[in-house]
Amino acid sequence: MTQTLFQRRWNRFKGNKRAFRSLILFLIILGISLFSPILANDKPLVLLYRGTFFFPMLETLTDDRLDGNLPTVADYTDNYTKWQIHKYGGMVMPPIPWHYNTVDYNANTPFPAAPSLRHFLGTDDQGRDILARLLYGLRLSLLFGLTLTLFSTCLGILVGAIQGYFGGKTDLIIGRILEIWSSLPQLFILIIVSSLISPGFLTLLLVLLLFSWTSLTGVVRAEFLKTRNLDYVKAAKILGVSDWNIMKRHILPNALVATITYIPFMLSGAIVALSALDFLGLGLPPGTPSLGELIRQGKENPQAPWIGITIFVTLTLILSLLLFIGEGVRDAFDPHTEEKA
């Protein structure tokens, strides 16, 4: 049975054991991080009190609702609250009973605390669980990187396609604009933006998007320049097919082959960029769980090596997996490999 082009490329990617296993492991890490609120939280998954079931992650319970004295939000880490719940019912806590911003006020050791059965990876200098902040930070960084990569790819393909397909003055004008745009100092612009606007997820995404898409335009432009003069494209023009349909149906699939190989490397660059900005204090608001914030914690607390080791191993693993995936995709889409096959 004859295999399609996609099946042949997928089989070549699967044949690269290191790349395929890296993809599986990366997807597992991504899936685990997406379930961070269920895996790491200071609220019970299910609570039974006086014969009534509650789901504290979906509804807010106050202390007086649990026969307490105050109308404040119930603190499930408080010893008296836990005793009261177990006296009249019970609760099921997540595997990691700490939220990323939960401070362990009942700890018996000074902060940062070393890894223990209470905190598997220890705490930071504010008494927050490192493992919980790592899970939430991974989720934030991976979602940020995937979102930035998606929008950067779409914008880079669009500009590169216009530049390469129409050529001439269009190519010349866009090329000069890109040269000026790519030479702007990104760090200074981020400093200015952070001084004017409180930095957040969308703000950083927009600012980094303004510069990250330019890395793809050259590749897409070259593919469109090469393909627009082929016979089947000229035939489509003679038949009256619109430029948009020619670009979308006849040239874009060929340009995507070169573009896809860049995506894993763009994703790793986006994760590193967010981590670097958070480390410098130009990224997400203080208190937000991020990999860059953990790097800064490790730098500021050399007496707590478990923080630095944890974030070093995590970043090394994520970036290595993306590197291996990128190499596998590049080899799978290599036209010379297809000719040999």
N, C-alpha and C positions, 0 to 999 in steps of 0.2 A: 504494500500500500504506500503510495507516494505521500511524503510528508510536506506540509505547507512550510513556507519560509519561517513563519513564527515558531512552528514545532521544531524545526531544525535548530533555530537559535536557542530555544528553550532547552533542548536536549544538550546543546553544547555548554550552556550555562550550568545545567545539572551535572554535566560531566566534570566540571571544575568543582571538586569536592569542597575545597576550602571556601570558595565563594558561595556555594549553595548552603553549606552549614552556617556560614556567617549570616546569610539572609534569614534562615530559620531562627537562629539565636537572636538576631536583631528584632524580628517580629515578635518573639516571645517577650523580650524586654519591653518593647513598645506596648504589647498587650497588658503586661503586668502593671506598667506605669499608668495606663488608662484607668485601671481599677484601684488607683491609690486611695480614693475616699472610702472604699470598702475594706481595703487591706490595712490601712493606717488611719485610725480615727479615735478620738477620745469619747465618741458617742457610741452607745450599743447598737448592734445591728437589729436586735429585737429585745424588747423589754416587756416583762409581764409584771404588773403591779395590781394587787388586789383584784385578780381575776380578769383584768383588762390588758390586751396587748397594745403596745405602742411601738412606733418605729421612729426613734429620735432623729435619724438622719433625714427624715422627710417632714417631721413636725417638731416644733420647739416646745419642750416641756419646761415649766417653771418649777422652782423649788417647792412652792406651796402646793403644787399639783401632786407632789410626792410627800405630802404631809409635813413640809418644811415651814419655816416662818417667813421667808422672804419671797417676793414676786419676781425674783431674778431668775435667769436661765440656770437650769440645774447643772451642777458640776459633778460629772460622773467619776472624776478622779478623787473626789473628796471621800474620806474614809467613812464619815457619818452617812453620807448619801448612799454609799455602797452597802453599808450595814442595813439601812432602812429598806433598800430594794430587795436584798436577799432575805430579809425578815418577812416581807409580804409578797414575795414573788421571786424573780430572778431576771438575769439579763445575759445576753450573748455578746461579748465584746469582739472587735476585729482581732486578727492575729497580732497586729501591732497596736496596742491600746493608746496610741499617742497621735495627735494631729500635728501638722507641721509647725504650728505656732503654740502648742501646749507646753507650758513651763512646768517642770516637775518640782513642785513646792515641797513634796514629801521626801525628797532625796536625802540620803544620809551622808553623801560625799559632796565636796565643793565642786563647782563647775569650772571648766569642763570635766565631766566625769568619764572615767575609762569604760570601755565595753564591759557589760555584765549581763546577767540574765534579765535584769530590769530594762536595760537599754543595750540591745545587741551590738550596736556600733558606737555606743557612748553618747554623750551629749555635747552641745557646743557651749560657749561661754555664757549663754543665757539660760541654760538648762533645758534646751529643746532637743528632742530625739533626733540623732543624725540620720538614722535609717528612714524615718518618716519624711524628713526634709529632703533626703536623697530621692525617694520615690516621687514626691511631688515636684521636685526640681527636674527630674528626668522627664516627667510628663510635660511640664511647661517647656523645657528646652526642645524636646522632640516635636511637639505640636508647633512651636514657633518655627523651628527649622523646616518642617514639612510645609507649613503655610507659606513661608517666605520663598522656598524653593518652587512651589507651585506657581505663585504669582510672578516670580522672576522669570521662570521658564516661559510662561505665556506671553509676558511683555517682551522678552528678548526675542522670541520667535516672531512675534508680530512686527517689530521694528526691523529685524534682520530680513524678514521676507519682503517687506516693502522696499528696503534698501537694495536687495539683490535682484528682485524681479524687475523693477522699473529702471534701475541703473541710471546712467547719465547724470543730470543735474541733481536728481533726487538722491542718488548714491553719494554724490559729492557733498551736498549740503548736510545730509544726516551724518556722514563720516566726520565732517568738521565739528558738528555739534557734539558728537560722541567723544571726540578728542578733548574738547574743552570740558565736557561734563565729567569724564573719567579722571581728569587731572585735579578736580576740586578736592580739597582736604576733608575727608569724611569725618575725622575726629573733631576738627574745629566746628563743623556744622552740627555735630551731635552735642557738643558743649553749648553752643548757642541755643539749640532747640531745648536742651534740658534746663537751661536758665530761664527760658521764656514759658515753657509748658512743663507741667509735671509729667515726667516720663512714665509710660505705661506700655502694656503689650501692643496696643494698636499704634501708638506713637513710634515706638522703636521699629515695628514692622514697616510702617510707612517710610521712615527715614532710611532704613537699610534697603528697602525695595528700590528707592530712588537710585541706588548705585549698583546693586547686585545684578540687575538684569543685563548690564552691558557686557558681561563676560560671554554671553551666548550669541550676541549679534554677529560677531565675526564669522563664527562657524555656520550659522544659518545663512548669512549673506553669501558665503562662498558656495554653499550647496545650491542656492537659488540662481546665482550667476552661472554656475556650471550647467544646471538642468534647463534653464529657460531657452537655450538654443538647440535643444535636442529636437529630433524630427516630430515626435508625438506631441510636443508642446506647440510647435509651429502648426501642425495639422489641426489641433484644437482651436487655435486662433483663427485659422482659415474657415473653420466650420462655424465660427461665431460664438464660441464659448467665452463667457465673460472672464475678465482677468481674475476676479475673486474666485471663481470656480476652478480655474486652471491652477491657481496657487493652492487652493484647499485640497483638490482631488488628485492633481497630477504631480505637483512638486513637493508639497508638504510631507507626504509619507517618506520620501527619500531624505528630506532634511531632518526628520525626526530620528533617523538611524544614528546620525552623528550627535544629535542633541541628547538622546537618552543616556549615552555613555557619560555625560557630564553631570547628570542629576545626583548620583551618590556623593560626588565630590563637592557639589554645591551645597548639599545638605550638611555635610561635615563642616564646610566653611561657615554656614549659618549658625550652627551650634557653637563653634569656636567664637564667632563674632559676639553672640549674646553673652557667652561666658566671660569674654574679655571686658565687655562693657559693664557687666555686673561687678566684676572684680575691681574696675576702676571707679565704681560708684556712679557711672553715667547711664546705667541700665534701668532695671525695674525698681519700683519704690522699695524703701527699706522694709525688711520683714518678709518680703516675697521669697518663697523657696526657689532657689536657682543654683545651678552648678557653679556659677561665678561667685556667688555669695559664700558657698562652701570653700572655694579656693581661698577667698579672703580670710575666712575663719581659720583655715589651716596656716596661713601666713602669719596671722596675728597671734596664734597660740602654738608656738613651737614646742611648748611643754606638753601638748596633746597631739602626739604624732598620728593617732588613729584618724584624726580629721583629714590631715593631708594625704595619708595613705589611701583612705577611702575614696576621696575625690580623684586622686591620681589613677587608681585602678579603674574607676568608673569611666573617666574620660578616655583613658588609653584603650579600654575595651570597646567603647562606642565608636571612636574614630577608627580603630583598627578594623572593626567589622565593616564600616562603611567603605574603607579603603579596599578591603578584599572583595566586597560586593561590586564596587566600581571597576576593579580589574576584571572580574568575571564578566560583567556586562560588556566591557570594552572588547574582550576577546570573543564573546559570543556574537557581537555585531561586526567584527572585523571582516571586511570584504575579502581579504586575502585568504582567510580561513574558509569562507564560503566557496571560493574558487577551488580550493584543494578538495573540499568535500564533494 
